């Protein structure tokens, strides 16, 4: 199998226009947040963020396959002591554009920086918004299952009769649960909260996210040979992880310095000569970041 990693220099709105319709399985990206990273990306005022982003999301809607998923890592900034509403406004505007807002994941930053502010606490999380084009989309939930943990051993050891039958819930909601379904299971489906440390080495980029973030979503929404797009590639974390996991990828970067570093480090074409079902999970990535 041939895995291609295509890094392009330029404004993502222009470059996205050159990509074919329905050609991408997963879009995973973190665009510049409003008014931040001014030195590298110019900064977009919160009041103009939605109108800046909508032409980009229109192109993303076109290039994404009907069965594909768009995951947007974004966080509101605080403006004069108040949370800005531009992320909420963007969600509403994208729904009008034709996107389905399917789910919201939270990235809990396990090692967020300490600090003290007069009217708020440390910011320890960011949101990842999941958008789709249709209600049925590719999702490989078994790929991200997690160990059940010790609670299962004690909880499942002495099952009551109501546990073994499907128990109509005590609150009368009609949503019962059959606990015996979990006997002998060693894995469970995860929650929509991801606990990951931020990237310690800065990767020569002002806002790199950890490799575990794109890796989790690439596992969940794609299979080997699929295509992943990051229209704000930055240090290229999404592209490196995609290549390691045997996915094709496209990265678009506006800043020549980041583009040069990324395109020099990534292999444009990789030949995968043999593959067992899970070998992409065990392949270790050495280097580049």
N, C-alpha and C positions, 0 to 999 in steps of 0.2 A: 504494500500500500504506500502511496506517495502522500506525504503531508506537506502542505504549502503554508508558509508564513509570509504574508505580503504586507510590508510596512510602507506606508505612503506619507509623503510630506505635503502639508497644505491645510487649508480650511476644510473642516469635515463636511460642511454644507456643500462645497463644490465637489469634493471627491466622492461623497455619497451619491451624487447625481450621476456618476459614471458607473455605478454598480448596477447589475441587473436586478429586475424585480424578483422577489421571492427567492433570494439566493443565500440567505443567512439563517442558521438554526437558533443562535443565541446572540443577543446583544448584551454585553456586560460592560458598564462604564461608570466612571465618576467624573462628571463635567466640572469645570471650575465653578465653585460656589459663588454666590453673588458678592461682589466687592472684595473678594479674597484673591491672593496670588496676583496682585496688580502688576508686579514687576514682570511676571512671566506671561500672564494671559490678559492683561489690560483691565480686568475686573468689570463685571456687569452690575449696574445699580439694581438693587432689589426691585425697584418699580418697573424696570424694563426687562427683567429676567425672562418672564413668560414670552414676551414678543421676540426676544432673542432666541429662545429655545424652540419655539413651535415650528419654524421652517426646518430645523434639524430633525425634530421628531416626525415631521411629515415624510422626510426621506427615509428615516428608520422604519416607519410603517410600510413604506413601499418595498424596501429590500428584505424585510423579515418574511420568512415563510409563514403561511397560515397556521402551521403547527408549531411555530417558533415562539420564543419568549424574550422579552426585553426587561432586564433588571437594571434599575437606575439607583446608584448609590448617591444620596444627596442629604444635606442637612441645612435647616434654616439657620441663618446667623441672627445674632442679637443686634438690634439697631436702637440705640439710645435707651437701653434698659428694657426693651420689649422684643419678644420673638417676632421676627418677620413672618409674613403669611405667604411668601412667594412659592413655597413648595406646595401648599394647599391649592393656591391659585393655579399652579402648573398642572396638578392632578385633574382639576375640574376642566381646564382648557384642553388637556390631552384626551379626556373622555369625549369632549365635543368633537375632537379631531377624528375620533373613530377607535380609540384604544379602549380596551377593557382593563380596568384597574382590579386585577385578580387577587392580589395578596400584598401584604406588607411584612417584610422581615426586619428584625432588629439585630444590628451588630453591636454586641456589648463589648466594649474595649476593656479587656481585663487589666491593662496596665496604663490607663489614662493618666495624663500628667497631673500631679498634685497642684493645688492652687486654692486661693480663697478670694471670693468676690462678695461685695456687701449685700447683694440681694439674690444670689443664686449659688448652686453647688457646682462641683466639677461636672463637665459634660462627658459622660462615659458611654454614650451610644450614638449610633447613626442609623438611619433607616435605609432599607433597600426596597424600593417599590417595584413590584412585579406587574408588568403590563403584557397583555396578549391581544391577538387580533380576533380570536374566537374562543368559545368556551371549552372546546376540546383541543388540547395541545399536548405535545410530547413531554412526558414527565416520568423519570425512572427512579421512583421513590426508594426502591430496594438498595440503590447505590449509596444512599446516605443514611442507612439505618445505623443506630448507635447501640452499644452494649446495654443490656437491660439494667444492670446494676444490682446492688445487694437487696434493694427493697423487694425485688421479686421473690427472693428466696424465702424471706420471712412471711411475706403476704400470701404466697401461694402454698406454703407448707400445710396449713390447716384450713382448707377451703370449707366454708359452711355449705349447707344444702342450697341456700339462696344464691350463693356464689356460683354453684355448679349449674343451676338453672339460670335462664336469662331473667334477671331480677328487674321487675318494673320499678323504676327508680323511686326512692323513698319520698321525693318531693312531688311525685305525681306528674312529672313532665312527660312520662312515656318513653324517656330515653334510658332504657335499662342497659346493664352491661353484664356480659358473661365473662367473669374473671377467669374461668377455667380455660378460656381460649389462650391464655398466656402461659399455661404450664408447658415446661420444656422449651420455651422460646428463650433464646439468648440475646435476641436483638429486638429493638423497638423502633418505631418511626420517631424522628426527632421533632422538636418543637420549632416554631418560627423565630426563635431567639438563638443567635449564633454567638458563642463565647470565644473570641479570638483576641490575642494580643495585637497591638498595633505593630507596624514594622519598626524594628529597632534601628537597623542601618537605614540611612535615609535614601539610599539608592540614587543619590544626586538629584532628587526630585523633591519639590516642596510639599507634595501630598500623596505619597505612595501608600497604597493599602497592602495588607499582608497577602501572601500567596494563597493562604487558606481560604480567603474570601472568594475569588473567582473559581478556585478549585472545587469548592462545595457546590456552586451553582452550575459549573460545567458538568460535574457528575450527575446532578439532578435533572438537567434539561437537555443533555446531548449524549451521543454515543460516539465512539471512535470513528473518525472519517467525516464527522459533521463540521460545520463552519461556524466559528465564533468571531464576532466583530466588536472591537473597542474603538469608537470614534474619537476618544480623547486618550490616546495610548499612554502619554507621559513616559514613565520609565519602562513601560512594556510588560508589566506584571501579568496582565491577562494573556498576552501573546506567548510569553515564556511558558506559563502554566498550560495553555492550550496545546502548545507543541509537545511538552512533556507528556501530556495525556493523549497524544495522537489525534488531536483535532486540528483541522485547517484553521487558520485565523487571518484576519485583516486588522491592522492597526493604523490609525490615522493620527498624525501629530503635527501641530501647528508650529512648534518651536524647532528651528533647525538643529540646535544643540542636542535636544533630546532625541530628535530623529536620527542624527548622526550616530549617537551612542547606541541607540537601539538597533539600527539597521546593521551596524558593525558587529553586534553581539549575537544576533539571531541567525539561524541557518535558514535560508530562503526555502530550501527543499530538503526534506528528510525522507529517506527510503526505509520503511518498516518491512523487514524481510520476513519476519514471522511474528505471530502474536498469539499468546494464550488469552483467555477471556479477561483475566485481571492483570495482565502484565503492565498495563499503563498505570495502574495504581501503585505498583511497587517500584517503578522506575524512579530513580532519584535525580533531581535536578541539581547540577553542580555549577555554581558560577554566577554569571552575568549580573546578578543583582547586588 
